[in-house]
Amino acid sequence: MRNLNFSENEFYHVYNRGVDKRSIFIKNVDVDRFFECMQILNRETSIGSIRDLPKHPLSGKEESKLVKFIAYCLNPNHFHFILEQVAERGIERFMHKLGMGHSKYINAKYKRSGALFQGSFKATHIDSNEYLLHASAYVNLNNRVHGYRHGVSGTFVRSSWLEYTGRTEREFCDKSIILEQFKSRGRYKKFAERTLQDIVDRKILMLELDNDPLSKPSFDRGSYKR
């Protein structure tokens, strides 16, 4: 999965999970911290220790980014991103900072040791527009694949779905490349939910994180009426 040469202005499905499928978030505050890291660590410059994060507010001087987020989903024991690389080796540099920072934070906070993630992050190249659209549906709604629900105690779920459906004022992801292909957010919502159901029905995504299911030859990348 990582035999890739990442290129600028190309899109990638990036994902990883906890070692032995263990949780990578213990409390809701850990999800909040990880999301904050997704924003603050996405820069050319280094901020030093993870403990310095509170000293670096999200507002302020705009810095050159390493990647653009198109979509994301944070589940209790794994995550999915759709990223566009916008700087040289941007994905590798960003994911290294994010993975190392979160691992050190969790180990220090909960007095544990050893690896948090199951090896290096996995990634596949999104090589067509239809693939990008279907991948956005899968990532935005990935928590549903595993039965996790937003706002349910103990699930620690956060995704860009609320952004795409207009139910939050947060503007973290660059959604235009997806939403501009639909007449309305409602049309995209119907497309995404139908696409996810089709994917689950085909049972081609249950081996996620071991093999990128969207890259399987049996995946129907045919277009839907938008």
PAVO-870437 format. One record per atom (N, C-alpha, C): residue in one letter; y, x, z. Coordinates in pm, whole numbers, plus 50000, padded with zeros to 5 digits. Atoms other than C-alpha are relative to their C-alpha. Layout:
<nodes>
aYXZ;...
</nodes>
This chain:
<nodes>
m498795008050000;m500005000050000;m501275008450000;r498814991949993;r502335029050054;r500085010449889;n499894990950114;n501665047349728;n501134995349910;l498835005350068;l505165037349627;l501105010549995;n498754992650009;n508215055249505;n501124989650008;f498955010049981;f510985033849648;f501225003549915;s498864998050089;s513895029349407;s501164991250041;e498825007949970;e517435017449456;e500054987749911;n499815012850068;n518214981549355;n498684993349962;e501295006650017;e514534971949367;e499634993250132;f500365008149884;f512934946849606;f498585003150045;y501294996649941;y510024952649842;y499664990650115;h500545007549886;h507874932450080;h499515010550099;v500284989849899;v507724953450397;v499494993150126;y500595006749886;y505564945050696;y499195009750086;n500844992349909;n503694958450997;n499624991150117;r500445007649885;r501864946251305;r499685009250116;g500324992449882;g501054957151656;g498605005949992;v501324993749998;v498164980851713;v498994990450063;d501035009449954;d494944960751760;d500514985750005;k499415013350009;k497064930251672;k500664995550131;r499345003249874;r498764932252011;r501464996149977;s498615004350010;s502204917852079;s500945011849988;i498944989950010;i505204938251974;i501264995350072;f498935005649919;f507524915352172;f499394993950125;i500555005049876;i506854907952538;i500834988350053;k499095010449956;k509904886752616;k500994997049888;n499035003750102;n512554868752415;n501105010449983;v498964989750008;v515044895952499;v499575011549910;d500514989550088;d512804920352308;d500214996349854;v499735004750136;v513144899151995;v501485001649968;d498564998650019;d516904898352041;d500385014549977;r499714985750012;r516974936052083;r499565005249863;f500524995650129;f514844941551772;f500924995349888;f499105005350103;f517094918951566;f501335007550000;e498784992249991;e520134937751692;e499805013749935;c500314987150063;c518444970151586;c499954998849848;m500055002250144;m517844955451240;m501395000949939;q498624999550047;q521624953351208;q500625013750023;i499284987849963;i522854984051390;i499395012549939;l500654988150055;l520285008851259;l500055000749849;n499905000450146;n520914998650900;n501295006749955;r498804992450034;r523475026050840;r499615014449972;e500254986050035;e523685061050703;e500075009050123;t499794991349885;t524885075951031;t499034996750112;s500885001849886;s522795080551343;s500814995550120;i499325004349878;i523685063451671;i499445007150122;g500584993149886;g521535086051886;g498924991850065;s501065006649925;s519365071052157;s500094984849988;i500045014549997;i518245034952158;i500834994450114;r499225004349884;r519995032752494;r501494999049968;d498605000550038;d523295036952310;d500384986949932;l499735012250077;l522955003252136;l501104991350058;p498925008649949;p525164983352373;p501395005549977;k498704994050024;k527955007852297;k500444998549854;h499725001250143;h527834998851928;h500024985449961;p499925014350034;p529034963051876;p499804997749851;l500285003250139;l528104945551554;l501274999549916;s498755000350075;s531714940851458;s500635013850001;g499344987050004;g533924969851362;g499935005949861;k499934993250127;k534024995551088;k498724997849918;e501125002150091;e531814987350792;e499495013549952;e500604987550043;e529395015450713;e499054997549885;s500945001050111;s527215022550412;s498614996550054;k501315004549955;k523885004950449;k498885007349927;l501194994250060;l520395017550377;l499244989749918;v500735010850067;v518924983950276;v500804987250008;k499515013749988;k519854947850213;k498824991250040;f501035009649961;f517884920950390;f500134987549913;i500065012350077;i516854892350164;i499394989050085;a500655009649910;a514544875150415;a499235007850105;y500784993449896;y512704882750736;y499314989550086;c500645008349899;c510324867950992;c499435009250107;l500514992649885;l509604881751338;l499054991050076;n501035007249928;n506354869251489;n499595007950125;p500344992949877;p504874878151829;p499325013549981;n500714987250015;n502614905651693;n500195006749864;h499734993350129;h503964913751346;h501314994949940;f498765004150067;f506964911351117;f499865001649849;h499904999050146;h507774906750749;h501475001149962;f498664998850058;f510884917650559;f499904999349849;i499764997350141;i512054914350202;i501285008149996;l498894990750000;l514334944050146;l500355004549859;e499534993250120;e516424957449863;e500505013850042;q499534986649965;q516874995049878;q501345002549932;v498664997850055;v520545004149833;v500495014350021;a499664985849981;a520575040949939;a498755008249976;e501144991350026;e518345070349854;e499085000650122;r501025000449894;r515155067550063;r500424990450111;g499455009149901;g516875038650236;g498944992750080;i501045007549929;i513745018750321;i499265009050097;e500734990849913;e511865048550460;e500845004250120;r499134995549891;r514825060250666;r500264988750099;f499755011449913;f515605025550800;f498774996450082;m501215004149931;m512015016950886;m499575010550104;h500314989649902;h511525050351061;h500864998150125;k499115002049885;k514565044351281;k499644987450077;l500315012749935;l513605008351351;l498695000950077;g501304999249935;g509955015451431;g500015009150121;m499944990549889;m510625045851648;m500854994550113;g499105005349899;g513505029151829;g499354989050081;h500635011249929;h511544997551912;h498825004850085;s501144994849924;s508445016852019;s500455006850129;k499504993149881;k510435038752257;k500564990050102;y499435010249912;y512245008452397;y498924992450075;i501085007649937;i509054988552464;i499225008850098;n500764991249912;n507215018452611;n500775003150128;a499204996949882;a510075026952843;a500174987850089;k499745012049921;k510784991252951;k498784995150075;y501205005649941;y507194981253019;y499035010850049;k500774988849945;k505955015653131;k498635001249935;r501234998050076;r503355018452858;r500125012849919;s499984988050082;s502415047452633;s499144997949876;g500785001150122;g500915053252292;g500694992149892;a499445006750117;a501455036651957;a500204985150027;l499745014449994;l503015002151941;l499554993249871;f500345005750130;f502514996151569;f498715006149945;q501244995750062;q499344999051365;q500325009149881;g499674990550105;g500345030051171;g501374997649941;s498735001450069;s503235032950933;s500114986249936;f499785013050063;f504805002250779;f499334999449864;k500615002350130;k503194987150470;k501074994249907;a499015005250094;a505104978350154;a499394998049862;t500385002250140;t504584964149807;t501284997249920;h498865001850090;h506974963749514;h500004985849947;i499845013450057;i508254929249414;i500525001949858;d499704995550136;d508214933849040;d500394989049903;s499555010850089;s509284899948903;s500804989950079;n499205010249933;n511654871548980;n499134989350065;e500875010249942;e508854846449034;e499335005350126;y500584993849882;y507204870349275;y501015000050114;l498954999849898;l510514873549461;l500194986250061;l499825013549949;l510904835949490;l498854995850091;h501155003749920;h507384830649617;h499925008350128;a500014991449881;a507644860249854;a501044995250101;s498965004949908;s510854845849999;s499494987950078;a500575011549931;a509034813550079;a499005004450105;y501034995249908;y506144832050239;y500605006950122;v499394992849888;v508374854250452;v500844990550085;n499175009349923;n510874827250553;n499184990950090;l500835009749927;l508054804550669;l498735006450056;n501254993349959;n505514830650778;n499504995550136;n500455004549868;n505474818051135;n499104987749990;r500825012150015;r503994785251009;r498585003449958;v501344995750040;v501074803750853;v499135002250123;h500744996449879;h500094814551204;h500154989750112;g499875010549901;g501034782651386;g501085002350104;y498894997649908;y504134796851557;y501184991149961;r498885008950026;r507144774051592;r501275005350063;h498704996549944;h510834781351641;h500264991750125;g499565007249882;g512074772351987;g498924996150097;v501095003249908;v508644769152149;v499825011650097;s500084989649896;s508334788152476;s498805009149978;g501074990250009;g506314820052451;g499645004549860;t500374996350136;t506214822552072;t500835011549945;f499164988850040;f509134846852025;f500135000949848;v499895000350146;v509744836651664;v501475000049959;r498665000550060;r512854843951461;r499835002849851;s500094997750144;s513264841251085;s501304996049932;s498815003250078;s515844837250812;s499954985949943;w500125013750052;w514644801750736;w501214991550035;l498845008049960;l517514786650933;l501235003549917;e498904996050089;e519964806650721;e499854993349865;y500235005350134;y518384794950397;y500184985049993;t499885014650000;t518414758550501;t501314995250059;g498675003649956;g521964759450636;g500084994650141;r500015005249864;r521064752350998;r500515010250102;t499364990349913;t522854782651141;t501205005849928;e498824993850060;e526204799051082;e499805014949980;r500284985850016;r524594833351092;r499905003649852;e500074995250138;e525034852650768;e499505014550002;f500604986649993;f522684882050808;f499405004249867;c500704996750125;c520654880550485;c500894997849878;d499375002050131;d521864883750128;d499134989849926;k500835010950051;k520534850150013;k500324995949858;s499505005050127;s522434846349688;s499005001549887;i500944997850111;i519744861049461;i498924989249997;i500985010949993;i517414833249579;i500664986549980;l499435013549999;l519654803349642;l500754996649873;e499285002850124;e521684807049323;e499084994849890;q500955004950100;q518514797949131;q499624985450024;f500295013949967;f518414763449292;f501304991950003;k498825008550003;k520794734149263;k500554997450139;s499565002549863;s520944730149639;s499035006750097;r500894994749896;r519524743149965;r498794990850018;g501095009549988;g517454711549976;g498925002449897;r500974996950105;r515814720549645;r499195012450038;y500724988049960;y514984754949778;y499024996850113;k500865003849888;k513564739850098;k498724993649950;k501185006650055;k511224717649898;k499125010149927;f500754989850072;f510204746849676;f499245008850098;a500624990849905;a509504769449974;a498854993450074;e501065006849925;e507484743950168;e498814996849911;r501095002650094;r505474734449860;r499265013049968;t500604987150031;t504884770949777;t499125004850115;l500794995449886;l503734779350129;l498724991950013;q501205008349989;q501354749950135;q498985003949895;d500894995850107;d499914760949803;d499315013250036;i500544987049961;i499444796249933;i498944998250109;v500945002149890;v497744784350253;v498754992949950;d501145007350054;d495534760150063;d499075009249923;r500814990550077;r494354788349840;r499335010450089;k500574990549903;k493584809050150;k500035014349948;i499904986450052;i494824840449979;i500895008750086;l499074992249919;l497134851250257;l499465003350139;m500524997949867;m494844853450556;m499695014650030;l500234985749978;l494314890750505;l501295007749998;e498714993350000;e498014898450533;e499995012050094;l499864987449929;l498934932650664;l498845009449975;d501074991350046;d495604945950538;d500125001849849;n499734999950144;n496264936750176;n501174990749977;d498875008850029;d499464922450036;d499484988249920;p500605011350068;p498254887349945;p500754995749876;l499245004750114;l501064880149704;l499745008549876;s500264991450115;s499914908849483;s498644997449939;k501345002750051;k496424894449432;k500084993449862;p499985005950134;p495604885549069;p499864984950000;s500215014449998;s494614850349174;s501244992250042;f498785006949955;f498104842649302;f500724993949881;d499325007150108;d499804816749085;d501495002150012;r498554997649998;r503294829349008;r500744990849902;g499355009250090;g504004800448780;g501244993850060;s498715005249951;s507454784948805;s499864985650044;y499875013849957;y508284752948985;y501334994749949;k498755006050042;k510944728548875;k501035001750109;r498994997549901;r514114738949049;r501284992249972;
</nodes>
